[in-house]
Amino acid sequence: MFLLKKIIAQSLAPTSVCLEVMIAGVILLLFTRRQRTGKYVITLGIGVFALLSYPAVSKMLVRPLEHRYQPLFLSITPDTTNDTAALAAQWIVVLGGGHVTDPKIPVTSQLTSASLARTIEAIRLHRRIPGSKLIVSGGKGFDIHAVAETMANTAHALGVRLEDIVLESESQDTADEAQLIKPIVGNDAFILVTSAIHMPRSMALFEKLGMRPIPAPADYAAPGRQALSPDDFFPSPYRLSDSHSALHEYLGIVWSWLRRQI
């Protein structure tokens, strides 16, 4: 089921869909008499691919997800309800976002940028809350080691004591993470750290189980710029990646809703 879900998700990813549409157009041009239809189909594929690569379009897709929850600053004088609740929390849950095991490179480089940003944010919060415990979460996926293990090693390398780290290394997706973390935290409120774009789906999955997560979004893909730059007017593979991530989240929300997980 896990493998099938990954294959379906990749086949429905925007870059895959655009490529599939363009291939269909090429087939129409080369092997049928529907030349005009083939040209329209290829143009459609190229057009959507180009649009998703522009900053304005990617930000339009990303920002409704990223700005659903406010960041958790944990100021010295708590000025929000979330700050007050978070300072009393003893659990900081950080969700895995991918990794590649390679002993030849530093452990921090074995995490994807998403996993590394989440881990660093969790460490920041851990240092602000005396006595708190880090729960690092995420299974093996298609690797030989669980992402939770690599995140734990990274946290330890950055100064977190091993006795303050709890591993959840069996989950295959976010729904699994919620199910497996629930017995660890019980009825306690806890801080939930994940990428800002992933936070709405994560919060919904945890809250559906009656849990009490306090959102602490990290790894922002579309932070507000203070000034325009030439990059804002040209297509970019980074913006295409952001569009890909946003559409993946929207698809994941629909999938979770259909399965009554949220």
C-alpha positions, 0 to 999 in steps of 0.5 A: 500500500505504501509503495502504491501510494508513493507511485500514485503520488509521483504520477500525479505530481505536476512535473510528471503530469506536464511531461505525460501531457507533452508525451501524449501530444508528441504521440498525437503528432507522430502517430495520428492525424490529429496534428492540431490536437497534438499541438494544443496538447503539447502547448498545454503541457509546456504552458502549465510547466512554465506557469508553475515555475514562476514565483507569483504562481508558486507563492499563490499555491504555497502561502495559503498553506504556510500562513495557516499557522503562526510561527512559535517564537517563544519570546522571553515574555510570552505574548500569545496563547501559543507561547504560554502553552508551549513553554509548559509543554514537555514534548517537542515532536519533529516530523521527518522530511526525508534523508539519504544514509551515506556514512561518507558525508556529515550527518547534517548533510544526510538529511534533506533540507526540510528535515534539517530545517525542522530538526534545527527549529526543534532544537531551538525550541528544546533549548528554550524549554528546560526539561523538554524531550525531543520526539524525532519521527519517521521510518525507513521509507526506501532507505536502510535506516530510519529518518528518525535515527538520522535526525536524532544523530544530528540533534545529538551532534548539535548538542542535544543529550541522548537522554532527551531524545525519543525515537519513533522510527516505524512510521511510513507517513504522517498518518502513521506518525500521529498514530504512533506518537499518541501513546508516547505523549498521551493526553499531554499538549505538545509542540509539533514541528514540521515544514510550514507547508505541511503543517495544515495536514499534520495538525488535522491528522493529529487533532483527529485523534484527539491530540493537542498539538501546538503548531511550530512551523519551520522550513518556509518555502515562500517567506515575505520578501522585503524588496523585489529582485530579478528572481521574482520575474523569471521562472525557476526550478526552485519555484517549480519545486515549491509548486510541486510541494504545495500541490502534493499537500493539497492532494494529501489533504484530499486523500486524507479527507477521503480516508476520513483521517481528517 
